[in-house]
Amino acid sequence: MWRERGYDVVSPAEHDLQMGFNPEIATDEQGFDVQAALRWDIEQLLSPDMEAIYMLDGWEASFGASTEHAVAAGIGLERFYETPKDEARYIYREHTAVAR
């Protein structure tokens, strides 16, 4: 959707797949370096060309996505969400969300 609108999209999920991540196998069983992947994600957010972040459904339950969200909020990136925040399930703070 964002590419169709003319945006240059950086996708951590696509990058992970290119680096050999298999979503059908547990990370500890495939030797995928989750920390290196998250470092790459954060480096992308810190790029001076980065303007915004788009959070997919379920980001609140993902350690990596929550970390990315906190960094984006902390450095002032605009944040967009696939669906509105789920106030019944989570307590939202400026940088993160916690389960109720």
Backbone as CSV, one residue per row, in Angstrom:
resi,resn,N_x,N_y,N_z,CA_x,CA_y,CA_z,C_x,C_y,C_z
1,MET,0.822,-1.186,0.000,0.000,0.000,0.000,0.875,1.262,0.000
2,TRP,1.889,1.313,0.858,2.733,2.510,0.935,3.590,2.662,-0.318
3,ARG,4.065,1.565,-0.847,4.838,1.629,-2.089,3.973,2.135,-3.238
4,GLU,2.723,1.683,-3.279,1.801,2.136,-4.317,1.562,3.639,-4.227
5,ARG,1.695,4.185,-3.038,1.514,5.627,-2.836,2.802,6.405,-3.110
6,GLY,3.864,5.679,-3.494,5.103,6.339,-3.868,6.153,6.457,-2.781
7,TYR,5.925,5.807,-1.641,6.892,5.870,-0.549,7.994,4.830,-0.733
8,ASP,9.172,5.156,-0.253,10.284,4.214,-0.213,10.151,3.446,1.098
9,VAL,9.787,2.180,1.018,9.485,1.374,2.201,10.689,0.533,2.608
10,VAL,10.993,0.560,3.903,12.010,-0.314,4.487,11.240,-1.298,5.362
11,SER,11.289,-2.571,5.013,10.524,-3.580,5.735,11.445,-4.528,6.494
12,PRO,11.412,-4.490,7.827,12.203,-5.445,8.598,11.846,-6.897,8.274
13,ALA,10.570,-7.172,8.044,10.148,-8.542,7.729,10.760,-9.011,6.415
14,GLU,10.726,-8.152,5.406,11.327,-8.521,4.122,12.833,-8.711,4.261
15,HIS,13.479,-7.846,5.031,14.923,-7.963,5.245,15.255,-9.282,5.935
16,ASP,14.482,-9.630,6.959,14.729,-10.892,7.673,14.617,-12.091,6.730
17,LEU,13.613,-12.084,5.870,13.460,-13.182,4.907,14.661,-13.249,3.974
18,GLN,15.144,-12.095,3.529,16.322,-12.060,2.665,17.564,-12.583,3.382
19,MET,17.588,-12.431,4.702,18.732,-12.880,5.495,18.602,-14.346,5.921
20,GLY,17.549,-15.017,5.448,17.408,-16.445,5.696,16.413,-16.842,6.759
21,PHE,15.688,-15.882,7.323,14.695,-16.212,8.343,13.555,-17.007,7.732
22,ASN,13.162,-18.088,8.429,12.034,-18.915,8.008,10.960,-18.794,9.092
23,PRO,9.837,-18.103,8.804,8.809,-17.900,9.828,8.106,-19.180,10.281
24,GLU,8.349,-20.288,9.590,7.705,-21.546,9.960,8.544,-22.383,10.918
25,ILE,9.750,-21.895,11.233,10.655,-22.618,12.131,11.039,-21.682,13.281
26,ALA,11.077,-22.206,14.497,11.472,-21.399,15.659,12.864,-20.818,15.437
27,THR,13.060,-19.583,15.880,14.343,-18.914,15.631,15.516,-19.672,16.225
28,ASP,15.336,-20.263,17.396,16.451,-20.994,18.015,16.772,-22.290,17.270
29,GLU,15.840,-22.787,16.467,16.069,-24.002,15.688,16.723,-23.717,14.333
30,GLN,16.716,-22.462,13.899,17.268,-22.156,12.584,18.536,-21.316,12.663
31,GLY,18.925,-20.919,13.856,20.151,-20.152,14.002,20.035,-18.721,13.528
32,PHE,18.837,-18.208,13.431,18.654,-16.825,13.001,19.032,-15.888,14.136
33,ASP,19.834,-14.875,13.838,20.324,-13.939,14.850,19.310,-12.811,15.034
34,VAL,18.426,-12.984,16.001,17.359,-12.017,16.252,17.938,-10.674,16.688
35,GLN,18.976,-10.700,17.511,19.578,-9.442,17.970,20.173,-8.657,16.808
36,ALA,20.839,-9.337,15.893,21.397,-8.655,14.721,20.274,-8.077,13.860
37,ALA,19.189,-8.808,13.742,18.051,-8.322,12.962,17.468,-7.060,13.597
38,LEU,17.314,-7.061,14.917,16.770,-5.894,15.597,17.726,-4.707,15.504
39,ARG,19.015,-4.977,15.565,19.992,-3.890,15.386,19.829,-3.249,14.002
40,TRP,19.655,-4.086,12.982,19.454,-3.568,11.632,18.189,-2.713,11.582
41,ASP,17.113,-3.204,12.202,15.854,-2.454,12.223,16.052,-1.077,12.850
42,ILE,16.743,-1.027,13.983,16.970,0.235,14.690,17.846,1.165,13.850
43,GLU,18.860,0.609,13.203,19.709,1.428,12.320,18.874,2.091,11.228
44,GLN,17.908,1.369,10.691,17.051,1.928,9.645,16.213,3.071,10.203
45,LEU,15.691,2.887,11.409,14.885,3.945,12.030,15.707,5.210,12.260
46,LEU,16.976,5.039,12.583,17.846,6.176,12.884,18.369,6.880,11.632
47,SER,18.095,6.336,10.479,18.532,6.954,9.229,17.904,8.346,9.101
48,PRO,18.680,9.333,8.668,18.107,10.676,8.506,17.002,10.741,7.451
49,ASP,16.929,9.734,6.587,15.883,9.697,5.559,14.558,9.144,6.066
50,MET,14.563,8.522,7.257,13.351,7.901,7.787,12.405,8.971,8.309
51,GLU,11.147,8.889,7.888,10.167,9.899,8.285,9.053,9.358,9.171
52,ALA,8.757,8.055,9.040,7.601,7.502,9.748,7.775,5.999,9.932
53,ILE,6.914,5.454,10.785,6.872,4.004,10.998,5.409,3.575,10.906
54,TYR,5.190,2.398,10.342,3.849,1.832,10.200,3.804,0.568,11.040
55,MET,2.932,0.540,12.025,2.842,-0.590,12.943,1.732,-1.535,12.499
56,LEU,2.115,-2.787,12.268,1.150,-3.815,11.882,0.349,-4.280,13.084
57,ASP,-0.793,-4.886,12.825,-1.607,-5.451,13.903,-0.763,-6.375,14.771
58,GLY,-0.952,-6.290,16.065,-0.251,-7.169,16.987,1.114,-6.672,17.422
59,TRP,1.502,-5.477,17.002,2.828,-4.962,17.358,3.027,-4.918,18.864
60,GLU,1.954,-4.715,19.598,2.063,-4.580,21.051,2.598,-5.845,21.719
61,ALA,2.360,-7.000,21.106,2.779,-8.279,21.686,4.143,-8.729,21.172
62,SER,4.781,-7.923,20.341,6.076,-8.277,19.767,7.184,-7.459,20.421
63,PHE,8.174,-8.135,20.981,9.296,-7.442,21.603,9.993,-6.537,20.589
64,GLY,10.272,-7.070,19.403,10.968,-6.289,18.382,10.164,-5.087,17.924
65,ALA,8.895,-5.301,17.609,8.056,-4.200,17.130,7.840,-3.154,18.221
66,SER,7.693,-3.597,19.477,7.554,-2.643,20.578,8.810,-1.801,20.745
67,THR,9.958,-2.437,20.569,11.223,-1.712,20.649,11.322,-0.697,19.521
68,GLU,10.961,-1.112,18.316,10.977,-0.204,17.171,10.031,0.970,17.411
69,HIS,8.859,0.687,17.958,7.884,1.735,18.246,8.454,2.726,19.252
70,ALA,9.097,2.227,20.293,9.677,3.106,21.318,10.759,4.005,20.714
71,VAL,11.607,3.436,19.879,12.651,4.231,19.229,12.017,5.291,18.337
72,ALA,11.040,4.894,17.535,10.375,5.840,16.636,9.741,6.988,17.419
73,ALA,9.071,6.657,18.509,8.455,7.695,19.335,9.522,8.597,19.951
74,GLY,10.589,7.984,20.417,11.652,8.738,21.076,12.365,9.719,20.167
75,ILE,12.482,9.393,18.891,13.190,10.287,17.974,12.223,11.135,17.142
76,GLY,10.939,11.022,17.443,9.952,11.909,16.833,9.448,11.519,15.459
77,LEU,9.574,10.239,15.099,9.014,9.810,13.819,7.491,9.782,13.903
78,GLU,6.853,10.082,12.795,5.407,9.951,12.745,5.060,8.475,12.811
79,ARG,3.978,8.140,13.516,3.585,6.744,13.662,2.201,6.526,13.085
80,PHE,2.090,5.479,12.256,0.820,5.072,11.670,0.537,3.645,12.138
81,TYR,-0.744,3.288,12.218,-1.143,1.976,12.731,-2.098,1.301,11.749
82,GLU,-1.905,-0.007,11.557,-2.784,-0.765,10.670,-4.234,-0.670,11.131
83,THR,-4.450,-0.803,12.431,-5.783,-0.636,13.012,-5.651,0.242,14.250
84,PRO,-6.755,0.829,14.678,-6.682,1.669,15.881,-6.170,0.884,17.089
85,LYS,-5.680,1.626,18.031,-5.166,1.001,19.252,-6.281,0.243,19.969
86,ASP,-5.920,-0.877,20.572,-6.864,-1.733,21.295,-6.816,-1.382,22.779
87,GLU,-7.576,-0.353,23.148,-7.552,0.155,24.529,-8.079,-0.867,25.541
88,ALA,-8.884,-1.836,25.091,-9.405,-2.851,26.012,-8.316,-3.842,26.409
89,ARG,-7.361,-4.059,25.508,-6.311,-5.060,25.740,-5.012,-4.490,26.270
90,TYR,-4.725,-3.229,25.909,-3.428,-2.649,26.241,-3.570,-1.274,26.870
91,ILE,-2.617,-0.962,27.696,-2.469,0.387,28.229,-1.368,1.036,27.405
92,TYR,-1.684,2.112,26.736,-0.722,2.761,25.849,-0.035,3.913,26.571
93,ARG,1.280,3.940,26.398,2.087,5.043,26.863,2.724,5.669,25.638
94,GLU,3.386,6.769,25.801,3.981,7.461,24.654,4.903,6.542,23.846
95,HIS,5.703,5.723,24.537,6.712,4.923,23.844,6.366,3.450,23.699
96,THR,5.382,2.976,24.430,5.132,1.541,24.410,3.693,1.221,24.803
97,ALA,3.393,-0.052,24.844,2.085,-0.522,25.300,2.324,-1.747,26.176
98,VAL,1.502,-1.893,27.210,1.607,-3.064,28.082,0.246,-3.733,28.165
99,ALA,0.255,-5.050,28.278,-1.002,-5.792,28.384,-1.688,-5.468,29.691
100,ARG,-3.002,-5.422,29.643,-3.781,-5.157,30.868,-3.828,-6.405,31.713
